[in-house]
Structures are given as structure tokens and as C-alpha cells.
Amino acid sequence: QVQLVESGGGLVQAGGSLRLSCAASGRISSIGVMGWYRQAPGNQRELVATINSGGRTNYAYSVKGRFTIPRDYAKNTVTLQMNSLKAEDAAVYYCAAGIGSASIDYWGQGTQVTVSS
């Protein structure tokens, strides 16, 4: 089993920046991909960004150029640096991890991001 603990989140003005962090524990040697998903009220959970064990990243089109997803393999953490935030970025953000490179097997508890216009 893998446990994911998120930190960060909160209220930010549109155009501002926010950083989310996620620390993994447990069977961390089994983790391949880590990433972030988000879910806004009334919407399905959607991919924001992922990074695999080789450092390859994948971003949702809506966040490209604004968000980055650095990963510290030694500390087993992944960060979501969010810049130029928009109202439509407001959602609950979930840290995610998968044993392989494609599927997600573990989820964090979620952290709220609110963007005021």
C-alpha cells in the first residue's frame, strides 16, 4: 500500500500562484507515476499533470505553460506549482500515484484550491 499526504491549497486571487505538495509513504519503491488530478463541483475528476519514473511529464492542455510538476525521487514527493491561476482552476486537487506508468492506484485525500476573481 501507498499513502499520499497532500499539503498546500487555499485561497488565491486570480493571476496568483499556489503550490501543492504531496508526500508518499509505504511501498514507495513500487510507485511509477505520480501526479495531480482535480475535480470541480458538478464535474468529473480530470487529469492536471503527471510525471513518471523517468521524468516524463504530461499536462492537461488547460494548464500547459502555467503549471509545473517537479518530483523529488529521493524524498518521494511531488509538487504542483500553479502560476497565473484562473477562476476555472478552482477545484479539489488530488495527489495520485500508480504502480505502472499509466494507471492510478492510490489517491490522496484532496485539498481545496479556491481562486477569487
Sine and cosine of phi, psi and omega as CSV:
sin_phi,cos_phi,sin_psi,cos_psi,sin_omega,cos_omega
0.00,0.00,0.48,-0.88,0.04,-1.00
-0.82,-0.57,0.71,-0.70,0.07,-1.00
-0.94,-0.35,0.67,-0.74,-0.01,-1.00
-0.85,-0.53,0.81,-0.59,-0.01,-1.00
-0.85,-0.52,0.86,-0.52,-0.04,-1.00
-0.99,-0.11,0.42,-0.91,0.14,-0.99
-0.55,-0.84,0.31,-0.95,-0.07,-1.00
0.98,-0.18,-0.33,-0.95,-0.07,-1.00
1.00,0.08,0.07,-1.00,0.00,-1.00
0.75,-0.66,-0.41,-0.91,-0.07,-1.00
-0.96,-0.27,0.72,-0.69,0.03,-1.00
-0.59,-0.80,0.49,-0.87,0.06,-1.00
-0.98,0.21,0.47,-0.88,0.08,-1.00
-0.84,0.55,0.70,-0.72,-0.06,-1.00
1.00,-0.05,-0.20,0.98,-0.02,-1.00
-1.00,0.06,-0.11,-0.99,-0.05,-1.00
-0.81,-0.59,0.43,-0.90,0.02,-1.00
-0.46,-0.89,0.50,-0.86,0.01,-1.00
-0.79,-0.61,0.76,-0.65,0.08,-1.00
-0.95,-0.32,0.62,-0.79,0.04,-1.00
-0.81,-0.59,0.48,-0.88,0.00,-1.00
-0.62,-0.78,0.79,-0.62,0.03,-1.00
-0.93,-0.38,0.75,-0.67,0.00,-1.00
-0.98,-0.21,0.59,-0.81,0.08,-1.00
-0.61,-0.80,0.20,-0.98,-0.04,-1.00
0.99,-0.13,-0.73,-0.69,-0.04,-1.00
-0.99,0.14,0.89,0.46,-0.12,-0.99
-0.93,0.37,-0.40,0.92,0.01,-1.00
-0.92,0.40,-0.29,0.96,-0.02,-1.00
-1.00,0.03,-0.15,0.99,-0.09,-1.00
-0.96,0.27,0.76,-0.65,0.10,-1.00
-0.97,-0.25,-0.94,0.35,-0.05,-1.00
-0.98,-0.18,0.59,-0.81,0.17,-0.99
-0.77,-0.64,0.41,-0.91,-0.02,-1.00
-0.07,-1.00,-0.17,-0.99,-0.02,-1.00
-0.74,-0.67,0.67,-0.74,0.12,-0.99
-0.82,-0.57,0.26,-0.97,0.04,-1.00
-0.59,-0.81,0.41,-0.91,0.03,-1.00
-0.61,-0.79,0.87,-0.49,0.07,-1.00
-1.00,-0.09,0.39,-0.92,-0.01,-1.00
-0.82,0.57,0.77,-0.64,0.02,-1.00
0.99,0.14,-0.06,1.00,-0.01,-1.00
-0.93,-0.38,0.32,-0.95,0.11,-0.99
-0.98,0.18,0.38,-0.93,0.08,-1.00
-0.91,0.41,0.70,-0.71,-0.07,-1.00
-0.75,-0.66,0.46,-0.89,0.04,-1.00
-0.94,0.35,0.68,-0.74,0.12,-0.99
-0.96,-0.27,-0.83,0.56,-0.01,-1.00
-0.30,-0.95,0.54,-0.84,0.10,-1.00
-0.70,-0.72,0.34,-0.94,0.07,-1.00
-0.59,-0.81,0.76,-0.65,-0.07,-1.00
-1.00,-0.08,-0.07,-1.00,-0.09,-1.00
-0.91,0.41,-0.35,0.94,0.02,-1.00
-1.00,-0.06,0.02,1.00,0.02,-1.00
1.00,-0.02,0.06,1.00,0.02,-1.00
-0.97,0.25,0.76,-0.65,-0.05,-1.00
-0.95,-0.32,0.40,-0.92,0.05,-1.00
-0.63,-0.78,0.80,-0.60,-0.05,-1.00
-0.86,-0.52,0.56,-0.83,0.19,-0.98
-0.91,0.43,0.56,-0.83,-0.04,-1.00
-0.85,0.53,-0.57,0.82,-0.09,-1.00
-0.93,0.36,-0.28,0.96,-0.05,-1.00
-0.91,-0.42,-0.07,1.00,-0.01,-1.00
-0.85,0.52,0.73,-0.69,-0.01,-1.00
1.00,0.07,-0.19,0.98,0.01,-1.00
-0.90,-0.43,-0.55,0.83,-0.04,-1.00
-0.93,-0.36,0.54,-0.84,0.16,-0.99
-0.73,-0.68,0.39,-0.92,-0.10,-0.99
-0.75,-0.66,0.96,0.27,0.07,-1.00
-0.94,0.34,0.54,-0.84,-0.01,-1.00
-0.75,-0.66,0.73,-0.69,0.06,-1.00
-0.97,-0.26,0.97,-0.25,-0.10,-1.00
-0.95,0.31,-0.48,0.88,0.01,-1.00
-0.96,0.29,-0.60,0.80,-0.03,-1.00
-1.00,-0.09,-0.07,1.00,-0.01,-1.00
0.84,0.54,0.71,0.70,0.03,-1.00
-0.82,-0.58,0.43,-0.91,0.12,-0.99
-0.70,-0.71,0.62,-0.78,-0.06,-1.00
-0.86,-0.51,0.51,-0.86,0.15,-0.99
-0.86,-0.50,0.95,-0.30,0.05,-1.00
-1.00,-0.04,0.88,-0.47,-0.08,-1.00
-0.92,-0.40,0.87,-0.49,0.01,-1.00
-0.88,-0.47,0.32,-0.95,0.03,-1.00
0.76,0.65,0.77,0.64,-0.07,-1.00
-0.91,0.42,0.58,-0.81,0.01,-1.00
-0.88,-0.47,0.29,-0.96,0.02,-1.00
-0.84,0.54,-0.60,0.80,-0.04,-1.00
-0.96,0.29,-0.10,1.00,0.09,-1.00
-0.99,0.12,-0.19,0.98,-0.01,-1.00
-0.89,0.45,0.77,-0.63,-0.05,-1.00
-0.01,-1.00,0.09,-1.00,0.22,-0.97
-1.00,0.02,0.81,-0.59,-0.03,-1.00
-0.98,-0.22,0.73,-0.68,-0.05,-1.00
-0.89,-0.46,0.77,-0.64,0.18,-0.98
-0.97,0.23,0.59,-0.81,-0.06,-1.00
-0.65,-0.76,0.47,-0.88,0.04,-1.00
-0.55,-0.84,0.53,-0.85,0.01,-1.00
-0.70,-0.71,0.48,-0.88,0.00,-1.00
-0.95,0.30,-0.64,0.77,0.04,-1.00
-1.00,-0.02,-0.42,-0.91,0.00,-1.00
-0.96,-0.28,-0.09,1.00,-0.10,-1.00
-0.86,-0.51,-0.61,0.79,-0.10,-0.99
-0.99,-0.14,0.42,-0.91,0.06,-1.00
-0.97,-0.26,0.78,-0.62,-0.04,-1.00
-0.91,-0.41,-0.33,0.94,-0.07,-1.00
-0.71,-0.71,0.55,-0.84,-0.02,-1.00
-0.75,-0.66,0.55,-0.84,0.18,-0.98
-0.99,0.15,-0.02,-1.00,-0.07,-1.00
-0.99,0.13,-0.26,0.97,0.01,-1.00
0.99,-0.12,0.56,-0.83,0.05,-1.00
-0.66,-0.75,0.67,-0.74,-0.11,-0.99
-0.99,0.12,0.72,-0.69,0.15,-0.99
-0.87,-0.49,0.84,-0.54,0.01,-1.00
-0.88,-0.48,0.75,-0.66,-0.02,-1.00
-0.88,-0.47,0.87,-0.50,0.00,-1.00
-0.99,-0.11,0.64,-0.77,-0.03,-1.00
-0.99,-0.16,0.00,0.00,0.00,0.00
